[in-house]
Amino acid sequence: MILDEKLKARLKQAVEKQLPGVLRLYRHLHRHPELSGQEANTAALAVKELDRAGLEVVTGLGGCGVAGLLRNGAGGRLLIRGDMDALPVREETGLEYASTAIALGPEGESVPVMHACGHDIHTSAVLGAAAILAELRQEWAGELIVACQPAEETVGGAKHMIADGLYERCGRPDWGVALHVRPELPTGFVGLGEGVRTSGCRSLDVTIRGRGGHGALPHKTIDPIVLAAQFVLAAQTVVSRQTHPAEMVLVTIGSIHGGSKRNIIPESVELKLTVRGYKEEVVAAAEAALQRHARGLALAAGLSEEEMPILRQAEPPFRPVINDAAVTQTLRELFTDLLGAEKVVRLDPSTGSEDFADFSPAGAEVPLCMFNLGCTAPEILVRAEKGEARLGLLHTPRFAPDAEPTLAAAMTTLAAAALCLLKLDRQS
């Protein structure tokens, strides 16, 4: 469904009208980030903006989650999602509105906080799009749900919003749309594709146990550091030798801690790892293989049943985000007409993970489409390709999106997607 020229002009005017205020909101959110589950101030600002736009507001969804509902007659129901949480990263962008925030981490430790994944862009954009769609309500029919989601980075925010009655209170949507900024694309570009978009992910904490003792008497111990090293090497074969070569699976061990002194063999070693894949059954099989390796090594070392390794889920698992083919094709045609064919690119699935899939619960599936939005000034990308500049990627201290054009494009694409889907439903 292509928007007519008159509606495109009205949309452009509405975006220009909202942009100064949304840019101020974005800079405030960037300066004052909040960790997962701690998004109270961000949620309060979302409530204020949704109320100002005339939406019915629901709070306390999944902790700090907020939803706005805009009823506009008979038609379809669309959900647009913006995630709100930030990361424990110390900002090094040098921006005038850079974060200097410090917060308590999950272990009670003080950590620096930064919006290093663009969630401040996402939240500002969905709130701006809500205001635009309220202004253009004569151009569409149905209902709009604006979900401002907490705790995307730690997983569970979307699932908890659903469990707290998001769909019972606002209605189950006919479609769900979200965007995610991508620094590898220039501002004004959109990337999308049908099918799998992000990987499923399981986060595991592993305790490799042994029998400690004096470093001078290793024969009287069962060394968990050696067992942990063997487990790290064995884990690589889960990918290379125990998974079909046509399937994507990753095992990443990002943390190992064991021992306190050079001449003491410790009692245990702690590892933190993730398992990722595009199919849930492949990820489950990889996790089972890791369980077998850990147990087999312990048995080979002579440990008793009571001393077997412990593998536990550290966080709720991510499901793969799978884009609905029909919705994605509709939005591709829309964005191609709106932005030009050269600015709409097809992207391969990402090995990163994200919980947008939980807005489509098993047994009550909702057709979803998540697309990527470029957020880096084209000239910076050119310099980075020449090795003359360092690109600030997601989850790094240097992530610094080109805010104004990125926000304009984000509001334009989100509002246009809503106008397209809801107007299409009204005419069907």
VEXDREN-2710 file (C-alpha; in Angstrom, 1 decimal):
% VEXDREN-2710
k/r/px/py/pz
1/MET/0.0/0.0/0.0
2/ILE/1.7/3.2/-1.2
3/LEU/0.9/6.5/0.4
4/ASP/-0.5/9.1/-2.0
5/GLU/1.5/12.3/-2.5
6/LYS/-0.8/14.5/-0.4
7/LEU/-0.4/12.2/2.6
8/LYS/3.3/12.0/2.1
9/ALA/3.4/15.8/2.3
10/ARG/1.3/15.8/5.4
11/LEU/3.5/13.2/7.0
12/LYS/6.7/15.2/6.2
13/GLN/5.1/18.3/7.7
14/ALA/4.1/16.4/10.9
15/VAL/7.6/14.9/11.3
16/GLU/9.2/18.4/10.9
17/LYS/6.8/19.7/13.5
18/GLN/7.6/17.0/16.0
19/LEU/11.4/16.8/15.4
20/PRO/12.6/19.6/17.7
21/GLY/10.7/18.3/20.7
22/VAL/11.7/14.7/20.0
23/LEU/15.3/15.7/19.6
24/ARG/15.2/17.4/23.1
25/LEU/13.6/14.3/24.5
26/TYR/16.2/12.1/23.0
27/ARG/19.1/14.2/24.3
28/HIS/17.5/14.1/27.8
29/LEU/17.1/10.3/27.7
30/HIS/20.7/9.9/26.4
31/ARG/22.0/12.1/29.3
32/HIS/20.0/10.2/31.9
33/PRO/20.0/6.5/30.9
34/GLU/18.6/3.8/33.2
35/LEU/19.5/0.2/33.5
36/SER/17.2/-2.7/32.8
37/GLY/14.4/-2.9/35.3
38/GLN/15.2/0.6/36.6
39/GLU/13.6/2.7/33.9
40/ALA/11.2/4.6/36.2
41/ASN/12.2/8.1/35.1
42/THR/12.2/7.1/31.4
43/ALA/8.7/5.5/31.9
44/ALA/7.4/8.7/33.6
45/LEU/8.5/10.8/30.6
46/ALA/6.8/8.3/28.2
47/VAL/3.6/8.6/30.2
48/LYS/3.8/12.4/29.9
49/GLU/4.4/12.3/26.1
50/LEU/1.7/9.7/25.5
51/ASP/-0.8/11.6/27.6
52/ARG/0.1/14.8/25.8
53/ALA/-0.6/13.1/22.4
54/GLY/-4.1/12.0/23.7
55/LEU/-3.5/8.3/24.1
56/GLU/-4.9/6.2/26.9
57/VAL/-2.0/5.2/29.2
58/VAL/-1.4/1.9/31.0
59/THR/1.5/1.7/33.4
60/GLY/3.2/-0.9/35.5
61/LEU/3.5/-3.5/32.7
62/GLY/6.5/-5.8/33.4
63/GLY/7.8/-3.4/36.0
64/CYS/8.4/-0.1/34.3
65/GLY/6.6/-0.9/31.1
66/VAL/4.2/1.7/29.7
67/ALA/1.6/1.4/26.9
68/GLY/-0.4/4.0/25.1
69/LEU/-3.6/3.2/23.2
70/LEU/-5.1/5.4/20.5
71/ARG/-8.6/4.4/19.5
72/ASN/-9.6/5.6/16.1
73/GLY/-12.7/3.8/15.0
74/ALA/-13.2/0.3/13.4
75/GLY/-10.1/-1.3/11.8
76/GLY/-7.0/-3.2/12.6
77/ARG/-4.8/-2.9/15.6
78/LEU/-1.1/-2.2/15.3
79/LEU/1.6/-2.4/18.0
80/ILE/4.8/-0.3/17.7
81/ARG/7.6/-1.1/20.2
82/GLY/10.3/1.1/21.6
83/ASP/12.7/-0.4/24.2
84/MET/13.8/1.9/27.1
85/ASP/16.8/0.4/28.9
86/ALA/20.5/1.2/28.8
87/LEU/23.7/-0.7/29.3
88/PRO/26.5/-0.8/32.0
89/VAL/29.0/1.0/29.7
90/ARG/31.1/4.1/30.4
91/GLU/30.4/6.6/27.6
92/GLU/33.4/7.9/25.5
93/THR/31.6/9.8/22.8
94/GLY/32.5/13.3/23.9
95/LEU/29.0/14.5/23.1
96/GLU/27.7/17.6/24.8
97/TYR/24.9/15.5/26.2
98/ALA/27.0/12.4/27.0
99/SER/26.0/10.3/30.0
100/THR/27.9/10.5/33.3
101/ALA/25.3/8.4/35.1
102/ILE/26.2/5.8/37.7
103/ALA/23.8/3.1/38.9
104/LEU/23.7/-0.1/40.9
105/GLY/24.2/-3.2/38.9
106/PRO/22.5/-6.5/39.4
107/GLU/25.2/-7.5/42.0
108/GLY/24.8/-4.3/43.9
109/GLU/28.0/-2.8/42.5
110/SER/28.2/0.7/41.1
111/VAL/28.5/0.8/37.3
112/PRO/28.5/3.5/34.6
113/VAL/25.4/3.6/32.4
114/MET/25.1/4.6/28.7
115/HIS/22.6/4.2/25.9
116/ALA/25.0/2.2/23.9
117/CYS/22.3/0.3/21.9
118/GLY/20.1/3.2/20.7
119/HIS/17.1/2.5/22.9
120/ASP/16.9/6.3/23.5
121/ILE/16.4/6.7/19.8
122/HIS/13.8/3.9/19.7
123/THR/11.8/5.3/22.6
124/SER/11.9/8.9/21.4
125/ALA/10.9/7.8/17.9
126/VAL/7.8/5.7/18.9
127/LEU/6.6/8.6/21.1
128/GLY/7.1/11.0/18.2
129/ALA/5.3/8.6/15.9
130/ALA/2.4/8.4/18.3
131/ALA/2.0/12.2/18.3
132/ILE/2.2/12.2/14.5
133/LEU/-0.5/9.5/14.1
134/ALA/-2.7/11.4/16.6
135/GLU/-2.4/14.5/14.4
136/LEU/-3.1/12.5/11.2
137/ARG/-5.9/10.3/12.7
138/GLN/-8.3/11.2/9.8
139/GLU/-6.0/9.3/7.5
140/TRP/-6.3/5.9/9.2
141/ALA/-8.7/3.8/11.2
142/GLY/-8.3/1.2/13.9
143/GLU/-6.2/1.2/17.1
144/LEU/-2.6/2.0/17.8
145/ILE/-0.7/0.4/20.7
146/VAL/2.6/2.2/21.6
147/ALA/4.6/-0.2/23.9
148/CYS/7.5/1.4/25.8
149/GLN/9.3/-1.7/26.9
150/PRO/11.7/-2.2/29.9
151/ALA/14.4/-4.7/30.2
152/GLU/15.2/-5.7/26.7
153/GLU/18.9/-6.0/27.4
154/THR/18.4/-8.5/30.2
155/VAL/15.6/-10.3/28.4
156/GLY/12.1/-10.6/29.8
157/GLY/10.7/-7.2/29.4
158/ALA/8.4/-8.0/26.5
159/LYS/7.3/-11.3/28.0
160/HIS/6.6/-9.6/31.4
161/MET/4.5/-6.9/29.7
162/ILE/2.4/-9.7/28.1
163/ALA/2.2/-11.5/31.4
164/ASP/1.0/-8.3/33.1
165/GLY/-1.9/-8.1/30.7
166/LEU/-0.8/-5.8/27.9
167/TYR/-3.1/-7.5/25.4
168/GLU/-5.9/-8.0/27.8
169/ARG/-5.9/-4.2/28.6
170/CYS/-5.1/-2.9/25.1
171/GLY/-6.2/-5.7/22.8
172/ARG/-4.2/-8.3/20.9
173/PRO/-2.6/-6.6/17.9
174/ASP/-3.0/-7.7/14.3
175/TRP/0.6/-6.7/13.6
176/GLY/3.7/-5.7/15.5
177/VAL/6.4/-3.4/14.2
178/ALA/9.7/-2.3/15.7
179/LEU/12.9/-0.7/14.5
180/HIS/16.5/-1.0/15.6
181/VAL/19.3/1.4/14.7
182/ARG/22.3/0.0/12.9
183/PRO/25.5/2.1/12.7
184/GLU/26.8/0.2/9.7
185/LEU/24.1/1.8/7.6
186/PRO/24.0/5.5/6.7
187/THR/21.2/7.7/8.0
188/GLY/18.1/7.6/5.8
189/PHE/18.7/3.9/4.9
190/VAL/16.5/1.0/5.9
191/GLY/17.4/-2.6/6.0
192/LEU/14.9/-5.4/6.3
193/GLY/14.2/-9.0/5.2
194/GLU/11.7/-11.8/5.6
195/GLY/12.1/-14.7/8.0
196/VAL/14.7/-14.9/10.7
197/ARG/16.1/-11.6/11.7
198/THR/17.9/-12.2/15.0
199/SER/19.2/-15.3/16.7
200/GLY/17.7/-17.2/19.6
201/CYS/20.0/-17.1/22.6
202/ARG/20.5/-18.9/25.9
203/SER/22.7/-17.5/28.6
204/LEU/24.3/-20.1/30.9
205/ASP/26.3/-19.9/34.1
206/VAL/28.6/-23.0/34.5
207/THR/30.3/-24.1/37.7
208/ILE/33.1/-26.6/37.1
209/ARG/33.8/-28.3/40.4
210/GLY/37.0/-30.0/41.5
211/ARG/38.9/-30.9/44.7
212/GLY/41.3/-28.1/45.7
213/GLY/44.6/-28.2/47.4
214/HIS/48.2/-27.0/47.4
215/GLY/49.7/-26.2/44.1
216/ALA/52.8/-28.2/45.0
217/LEU/50.6/-31.4/45.3
218/PRO/48.4/-31.5/42.2
219/HIS/48.2/-35.3/42.3
220/LYS/46.2/-35.0/45.5
221/THR/43.6/-32.7/43.8
222/ILE/41.3/-32.7/40.9
223/ASP/42.1/-29.4/39.3
224/PRO/38.9/-27.5/38.1
225/ILE/41.0/-25.0/36.2
226/VAL/42.3/-27.8/33.9
227/LEU/38.7/-29.1/33.6
228/ALA/37.5/-25.6/32.7
229/ALA/40.2/-25.4/30.0
230/GLN/39.2/-28.7/28.6
231/PHE/35.5/-27.7/28.7
232/VAL/36.3/-24.5/26.7
233/LEU/38.1/-26.5/24.0
234/ALA/35.3/-29.2/24.0
235/ALA/32.7/-26.4/23.6
236/GLN/34.2/-25.5/20.2
237/THR/33.4/-28.9/18.8
238/VAL/29.7/-28.4/19.6
239/VAL/29.8/-25.9/16.7
240/SER/32.4/-27.6/14.4
241/ARG/31.6/-31.3/14.9
242/GLN/28.1/-31.7/16.5
243/THR/26.0/-29.3/14.6
244/HIS/24.9/-29.7/11.0
245/PRO/27.2/-27.4/8.8
246/ALA/24.1/-25.8/7.3
247/GLU/22.8/-24.6/10.7
248/MET/24.0/-21.5/12.4
249/VAL/25.0/-21.9/16.1
250/LEU/27.5/-20.0/18.2
251/VAL/29.0/-20.8/21.6
252/THR/30.7/-17.8/23.2
253/ILE/32.4/-18.1/26.6
254/GLY/32.8/-14.5/27.7
255/SER/33.9/-14.9/31.4
256/ILE/36.1/-17.4/33.4
257/HIS/36.9/-16.9/37.0
258/GLY/38.7/-19.3/39.3
259/GLY/41.2/-19.3/42.1
260/SER/42.7/-16.6/44.2
261/LYS/46.4/-17.4/44.6
262/ARG/49.1/-18.8/42.3
263/ASN/49.9/-21.8/44.5
264/ILE/46.4/-22.8/45.5
265/ILE/44.3/-25.1/43.3
266/PRO/40.7/-23.9/43.8
267/GLU/37.6/-25.9/44.5
268/SER/35.7/-24.5/41.5
269/VAL/35.7/-22.3/38.4
270/GLU/32.9/-20.1/37.2
271/LEU/32.2/-19.6/33.4
272/LYS/29.6/-17.4/31.7
273/LEU/28.6/-18.2/28.2
274/THR/25.9/-17.8/25.5
275/VAL/24.6/-20.2/22.9
276/ARG/23.0/-18.7/19.8
277/GLY/21.2/-20.0/16.7
278/TYR/18.5/-19.3/14.2
279/LYS/16.4/-22.3/15.3
280/GLU/15.3/-23.0/18.8
281/GLU/15.8/-26.7/18.4
282/VAL/19.4/-26.2/17.3
283/VAL/20.2/-24.0/20.3
284/ALA/18.6/-26.6/22.6
285/ALA/20.7/-29.3/21.1
286/ALA/23.9/-27.3/21.5
287/GLU/23.0/-26.7/25.2
288/ALA/22.5/-30.4/25.7
289/ALA/25.9/-31.1/24.1
290/LEU/27.5/-28.7/26.5
291/GLN/25.9/-30.5/29.4
292/ARG/27.3/-33.8/28.1
293/HIS/30.8/-32.4/27.7
294/ALA/30.9/-30.9/31.2
295/ARG/29.6/-34.1/32.8
296/GLY/31.9/-36.4/30.7
297/LEU/35.0/-34.4/31.7
298/ALA/34.1/-34.5/35.3
299/LEU/33.5/-38.3/35.2
300/ALA/36.8/-38.8/33.4
301/ALA/38.6/-36.8/36.1
302/GLY/37.1/-39.1/38.8
303/LEU/34.6/-36.7/40.4
304/SER/31.6/-38.2/42.2
305/GLU/28.0/-37.7/41.3
306/GLU/27.7/-35.0/43.9
307/GLU/30.6/-33.1/42.4
308/MET/29.3/-32.9/38.8
309/PRO/29.3/-29.5/37.1
310/ILE/26.3/-27.2/37.5
311/LEU/24.8/-25.5/34.4
312/ARG/22.0/-23.1/35.0
313/GLN/20.0/-20.6/32.9
314/ALA/21.4/-17.1/33.9
315/GLU/18.6/-15.2/32.1
316/PRO/15.3/-16.0/30.3
317/PRO/16.1/-17.2/26.8
318/PHE/15.7/-15.1/23.7
319/ARG/13.6/-16.5/20.8
320/PRO/14.6/-15.8/17.3
321/VAL/12.8/-12.8/15.8
322/ILE/11.0/-14.0/12.6
323/ASN/9.6/-11.4/10.2
324/ASP/6.3/-12.2/8.7
325/ALA/6.7/-12.4/4.9
326/ALA/3.5/-10.5/4.0
327/VAL/4.0/-7.6/6.4
328/THR/7.7/-7.3/5.5
329/GLN/6.9/-7.2/1.8
330/THR/4.3/-4.5/2.4
331/LEU/6.7/-2.4/4.3
332/ARG/9.5/-2.9/1.8
333/GLU/7.3/-1.6/-1.0
334/LEU/6.2/1.3/1.2
335/PHE/9.8/2.3/2.2
336/THR/11.0/1.9/-1.4
337/ASP/8.4/4.4/-2.6
338/LEU/9.0/6.7/0.4
339/LEU/12.8/6.7/0.5
340/GLY/13.9/5.4/-2.9
341/ALA/15.0/2.0/-3.9
342/GLU/18.7/2.8/-3.3
343/LYS/18.0/3.4/0.4
344/VAL/16.1/0.1/1.1
345/VAL/18.5/-2.8/1.4
346/ARG/18.1/-6.5/2.2
347/LEU/20.1/-7.6/5.3
348/ASP/21.2/-11.0/6.3
349/PRO/20.0/-12.3/9.7
350/SER/21.8/-11.0/12.7
351/THR/23.6/-13.2/15.2
352/GLY/22.6/-10.7/17.9
353/SER/19.5/-11.4/19.9
354/GLU/16.4/-9.4/21.0
355/ASP/13.1/-10.1/22.7
356/PHE/10.7/-8.5/20.3
357/ALA/9.6/-12.0/19.4
358/ASP/7.9/-12.3/22.8
359/PHE/5.2/-9.9/21.6
360/SER/4.1/-12.8/19.4
361/PRO/3.4/-15.5/22.1
362/ALA/3.2/-19.1/21.2
363/GLY/-0.4/-20.1/20.5
364/ALA/-1.4/-16.5/19.9
365/GLU/1.1/-15.5/17.3
366/VAL/1.2/-11.9/15.9
367/PRO/2.7/-11.2/12.5
368/LEU/5.9/-9.1/13.3
369/CYS/8.3/-7.0/11.3
370/MET/11.5/-5.6/12.7
371/PHE/13.6/-3.4/10.5
372/ASN/17.0/-1.7/10.8
373/LEU/17.6/2.0/10.4
374/GLY/20.9/3.6/9.5
375/CYS/22.2/6.0/12.1
376/THR/25.6/7.1/11.0
377/ALA/26.4/10.1/8.9
378/PRO/27.5/9.0/5.4
379/GLU/30.7/10.9/5.5
380/ILE/31.8/9.1/8.7
381/LEU/31.1/5.7/7.1
382/VAL/33.2/6.7/4.1
383/ARG/36.1/7.7/6.4
384/ALA/35.7/4.5/8.4
385/GLU/35.9/2.4/5.3
386/LYS/39.2/4.2/4.4
387/GLY/40.5/3.5/7.9
388/GLU/40.5/7.3/8.7
389/ALA/37.8/7.0/11.4
390/ARG/36.7/4.5/14.0
391/LEU/33.0/3.5/13.8
392/GLY/31.1/3.5/17.1
393/LEU/29.3/0.2/17.0
394/LEU/26.5/-1.0/19.2
395/HIS/27.3/-1.9/22.8
396/THR/30.6/0.1/22.6
397/PRO/31.5/3.3/24.5
398/ARG/31.8/5.2/21.2
399/PHE/28.3/4.6/19.9
400/ALA/27.0/8.0/18.8
401/PRO/24.2/8.1/16.3
402/ASP/23.6/11.1/14.0
403/ALA/20.6/12.0/16.1
404/GLU/18.6/14.5/14.1
405/PRO/18.3/12.8/10.7
406/THR/18.1/9.4/12.4
407/LEU/15.1/10.5/14.5
408/ALA/13.4/12.1/11.5
409/ALA/13.8/8.8/9.5
410/ALA/12.6/6.8/12.5
411/MET/9.5/8.8/13.0
412/THR/8.8/8.8/9.3
413/THR/9.1/5.1/8.8
414/LEU/7.2/4.1/11.9
415/ALA/4.3/6.5/11.2
416/ALA/4.3/5.5/7.5
417/ALA/4.1/1.9/8.5
418/ALA/1.1/2.6/10.7
419/LEU/-0.6/4.7/8.0
420/CYS/0.0/1.9/5.5
421/LEU/-1.2/-1.1/7.5
422/LEU/-4.1/0.6/9.2
423/LYS/-5.3/2.4/6.0
424/LEU/-4.9/-0.9/4.1
425/ASP/-7.1/-2.6/6.6
426/ARG/-9.8/0.1/6.4
427/GLN/-9.9/-0.3/2.6
428/SER/-10.0/-4.1/2.6
END
